[in-house]
Amino acid sequence: MKPRRKSRQVIVGKVPIGGDAPITVQSMTNTKTEDIAATVHQILQLEEA
């Protein structure tokens, strides 16, 4: 695996990006929010991915 390139860390909102910050992933669910069980299930699947 190729080594990561050294970069400068910046803060976007409350999220550090670059430098030694961990990779950040943002996602959304596509279930109806009224369907709590399906929404929680989808969130748990995203967490495992």
N, C-alpha and C positions, 0 to 999 in steps of 0.2 A: 504494500500500500504506500502511496506517495505521502511524504510528510506534509503536515498542514503548513501553509504559508503564514508567517508572523503577521499579525494585523493589529491595528489600534482599536481599543474598545470604545464604543459610543453607547450612550443611553438613549433609547427611544421610549418616551413615557417612563415606565418603571422597568423596562426590559433592557438588560445589557446585551449588546450585539458585538461580536468580534472579540479580539484578544483571547483570553482564556475562558470566556463565558461559554457555558454549554449551549448546544444547538437548541433553538427555540422553535416549536411548531405550534401553529394556531389552527384550529379546526372548528367546524360547526356541525350540529346534528341536523338531520333532515326529517325528524319525526314531529308529530304534533306535540306541543309542550303539554297538552292536557293528558297525553298518554305517558304517564310517569314511568311505567315499567319499561316501555320501549325506548324512551329517552335515556334512562339509566343504563339499559342494556347496551345501547349504542355508545354511550360515553365509556363504559367499561371495555368495549371492543377497541375503541380508539386508544385507550390507555395501554392495552396490550400490544398494539401494533408497533 
